[in-house]
């Protein structure tokens, strides 16, 4: 069974370890079963693409999946790495918030 993750598609994250440490980007895809995410402009790899009717052949660069443990949310207030918590608002809605500043991440 997949773990409940605090990172979702569309979130702004920063890489906290690995060869791309310090890079930021938006999450394009999350795979909870494998605990991995694809982040725009991070962990770029080169693929050798065969030509087809729709795609021209050659060497193509694209993003590869990175482990969730190497990512941290970016605080909306000061653009620093932050941990994420959950709280329930007055209306009964459960939202994620940045523990660094207390700002609500979900819109």
Phi and psi in degrees as GROMACS dihedral restraints (atoms count N, CA, C in turn):
[ dihedral_restraints ]
;  ai    aj    ak    al  type     phi  dphi    fc
    3     4     5     6     1   -76.6    20    10
    4     5     6     7     1   145.9    20    10
    6     7     8     9     1   -77.9    20    10
    7     8     9    10     1   154.2    20    10
    9    10    11    12     1   -77.8    20    10
   10    11    12    13     1   121.3    20    10
   12    13    14    15     1  -102.6    20    10
   13    14    15    16     1   153.0    20    10
   15    16    17    18     1   -98.7    20    10
   16    17    18    19     1    -0.1    20    10
   18    19    20    21     1  -107.6    20    10
   19    20    21    22     1   132.7    20    10
   21    22    23    24     1  -126.2    20    10
   22    23    24    25     1   166.2    20    10
   24    25    26    27     1   -60.0    20    10
   25    26    27    28     1   133.9    20    10
   27    28    29    30     1    95.5    20    10
   28    29    30    31     1   -10.7    20    10
   30    31    32    33     1   -71.2    20    10
   31    32    33    34     1   150.6    20    10
   33    34    35    36     1   -94.5    20    10
   34    35    36    37     1   121.7    20    10
   36    37    38    39     1  -129.0    20    10
   37    38    39    40     1   163.4    20    10
   39    40    41    42     1  -125.2    20    10
   40    41    42    43     1   144.3    20    10
   42    43    44    45     1   -84.2    20    10
   43    44    45    46     1   125.4    20    10
   45    46    47    48     1  -102.5    20    10
   46    47    48    49     1    -9.9    20    10
   48    49    50    51     1  -156.5    20    10
   49    50    51    52     1   158.3    20    10
   51    52    53    54     1   106.3    20    10
   52    53    54    55     1  -174.2    20    10
   54    55    56    57     1   -70.5    20    10
   55    56    57    58     1   -20.5    20    10
   57    58    59    60     1  -101.7    20    10
   58    59    60    61     1    23.3    20    10
   60    61    62    63     1   -55.0    20    10
   61    62    63    64     1   131.2    20    10
   63    64    65    66     1    97.0    20    10
   64    65    66    67     1   -16.1    20    10
   66    67    68    69     1   -76.2    20    10
   67    68    69    70     1   147.5    20    10
   69    70    71    72     1  -121.2    20    10
   70    71    72    73     1   160.1    20    10
   72    73    74    75     1  -179.6    20    10
   73    74    75    76     1   173.3    20    10
   75    76    77    78     1   -93.8    20    10
   76    77    78    79     1   143.4    20    10
   78    79    80    81     1   -75.1    20    10
   79    80    81    82     1   124.2    20    10
   81    82    83    84     1   -92.5    20    10
   82    83    84    85     1   -34.6    20    10
   84    85    86    87     1  -156.4    20    10
   85    86    87    88     1   143.0    20    10
   87    88    89    90     1  -123.5    20    10
   88    89    90    91     1   133.8    20    10
   90    91    92    93     1  -116.8    20    10
   91    92    93    94     1    93.0    20    10
   93    94    95    96     1   -64.1    20    10
   94    95    96    97     1   -30.6    20    10
   96    97    98    99     1   -63.7    20    10
   97    98    99   100     1   -36.6    20    10
   99   100   101   102     1  -101.1    20    10
  100   101   102   103     1     0.4    20    10
  102   103   104   105     1    56.4    20    10
  103   104   105   106     1    44.7    20    10
  105   106   107   108     1  -132.2    20    10
  106   107   108   109     1   158.5    20    10
  108   109   110   111     1  -142.9    20    10
  109   110   111   112     1   154.2    20    10
  111   112   113   114     1  -107.8    20    10
  112   113   114   115     1   123.8    20    10
  114   115   116   117     1  -115.4    20    10
  115   116   117   118     1   136.2    20    10
  117   118   119   120     1   -63.1    20    10
  118   119   120   121     1   122.8    20    10
  120   121   122   123     1    79.5    20    10
  121   122   123   124     1     7.2    20    10
  123   124   125   126     1  -118.0    20    10
  124   125   126   127     1   143.7    20    10
  126   127   128   129     1    58.7    20    10
  127   128   129   130     1    52.5    20    10
  129   130   131   132     1   -74.3    20    10
  130   131   132   133     1   136.8    20    10
  132   133   134   135     1  -126.8    20    10
  133   134   135   136     1   160.6    20    10
  135   136   137   138     1  -108.1    20    10
  136   137   138   139     1   128.1    20    10
  138   139   140   141     1  -112.9    20    10
  139   140   141   142     1   140.8    20    10
  141   142   143   144     1   -91.4    20    10
  142   143   144   145     1   109.5    20    10
  144   145   146   147     1   -98.9    20    10
  145   146   147   148     1   129.4    20    10
  147   148   149   150     1   -78.2    20    10
  148   149   150   151     1   144.0    20    10
  150   151   152   153     1   -69.8    20    10
  151   152   153   154     1   143.5    20    10
  153   154   155   156     1  -139.1    20    10
  154   155   156   157     1  -173.8    20    10
  156   157   158   159     1   -68.4    20    10
  157   158   159   160     1   -27.3    20    10
  159   160   161   162     1  -101.3    20    10
  160   161   162   163     1   -28.3    20    10
  162   163   164   165     1  -119.5    20    10
  163   164   165   166     1   134.5    20    10
  165   166   167   168     1   -77.4    20    10
  166   167   168   169     1   143.1    20    10
  168   169   170   171     1   -73.8    20    10
  169   170   171   172     1   168.6    20    10
  171   172   173   174     1   135.0    20    10
  172   173   174   175     1  -166.9    20    10
  174   175   176   177     1   -94.9    20    10
  175   176   177   178     1   122.4    20    10
  177   178   179   180     1  -114.4    20    10
  178   179   180   181     1   135.9    20    10
  180   181   182   183     1   -99.0    20    10
  181   182   183   184     1   134.5    20    10
  183   184   185   186     1  -150.0    20    10
  184   185   186   187     1   167.3    20    10
  186   187   188   189     1   -81.1    20    10
  187   188   189   190     1   138.5    20    10
  189   190   191   192     1  -105.2    20    10
  190   191   192   193     1   162.6    20    10
  192   193   194   195     1   -69.8    20    10
  193   194   195   196     1   146.8    20    10
  195   196   197   198     1  -127.3    20    10
  196   197   198   199     1   148.0    20    10
  198   199   200   201     1   -67.6    20    10
  199   200   201   202     1   142.0    20    10
  201   202   203   204     1   -60.6    20    10
  202   203   204   205     1   -32.5    20    10
  204   205   206   207     1   -66.6    20    10
  205   206   207   208     1   -16.4    20    10
  207   208   209   210     1   -92.5    20    10
  208   209   210   211     1     5.6    20    10
  210   211   212   213     1  -117.5    20    10
  211   212   213   214     1   149.5    20    10
  213   214   215   216     1  -139.2    20    10
  214   215   216   217     1   146.9    20    10
  216   217   218   219     1   -65.1    20    10
  217   218   219   220     1   153.3    20    10
  219   220   221   222     1   -99.1    20    10
  220   221   222   223     1   128.6    20    10
  222   223   224   225     1   -65.6    20    10
  223   224   225   226     1   127.7    20    10
  225   226   227   228     1   -64.8    20    10
  226   227   228   229     1   -20.3    20    10
  228   229   230   231     1   -83.6    20    10
  229   230   231   232     1   -50.5    20    10
  231   232   233   234     1  -122.6    20    10
  232   233   234   235     1    10.9    20    10
  234   235   236   237     1    58.9    20    10
  235   236   237   238     1    32.7    20    10
  237   238   239   240     1  -109.5    20    10
  238   239   240   241     1   162.2    20    10
  240   241   242   243     1   -67.1    20    10
  241   242   243   244     1   140.5    20    10
  243   244   245   246     1  -144.5    20    10
  244   245   246   247     1   158.6    20    10
  246   247   248   249     1   -87.8    20    10
  247   248   249   250     1   166.1    20    10
  249   250   251   252     1  -121.6    20    10
  250   251   252   253     1   138.7    20    10
  252   253   254   255     1  -126.9    20    10
  253   254   255   256     1   172.4    20    10
  255   256   257   258     1  -118.0    20    10
  256   257   258   259     1   143.7    20    10
  258   259   260   261     1  -148.2    20    10
  259   260   261   262     1   159.0    20    10
  261   262   263   264     1  -105.1    20    10
  262   263   264   265     1   126.8    20    10
  264   265   266   267     1   -79.4    20    10
  265   266   267   268     1   174.6    20    10
  267   268   269   270     1   -58.8    20    10
  268   269   270   271     1   -36.0    20    10
  270   271   272   273     1   -74.9    20    10
  271   272   273   274     1    -1.7    20    10
  273   274   275   276     1    90.4    20    10
  274   275   276   277     1     6.9    20    10
  276   277   278   279     1   -87.4    20    10
  277   278   279   280     1   132.1    20    10
  279   280   281   282     1   -89.8    20    10
  280   281   282   283     1   125.6    20    10
  282   283   284   285     1  -130.0    20    10
  283   284   285   286     1   160.3    20    10
  285   286   287   288     1   -92.5    20    10
  286   287   288   289     1   144.4    20    10
  288   289   290   291     1  -137.4    20    10
  289   290   291   292     1   154.1    20    10
  291   292   293   294     1   -80.8    20    10
  292   293   294   295     1   124.1    20    10
  294   295   296   297     1   -70.3    20    10
  295   296   297   298     1   -21.9    20    10
  297   298   299   300     1   -68.4    20    10
  298   299   300   301     1   -45.9    20    10
  300   301   302   303     1  -118.2    20    10
  301   302   303   304     1   -15.2    20    10
  303   304   305   306     1    86.5    20    10
  304   305   306   307     1     0.6    20    10
  306   307   308   309     1   -68.8    20    10
  307   308   309   310     1   143.6    20    10
  309   310   311   312     1   -78.6    20    10
  310   311   312   313     1   130.7    20    10
  312   313   314   315     1   -85.0    20    10
  313   314   315   316     1   -42.9    20    10
  315   316   317   318     1   -71.0    20    10
  316   317   318   319     1   141.6    20    10
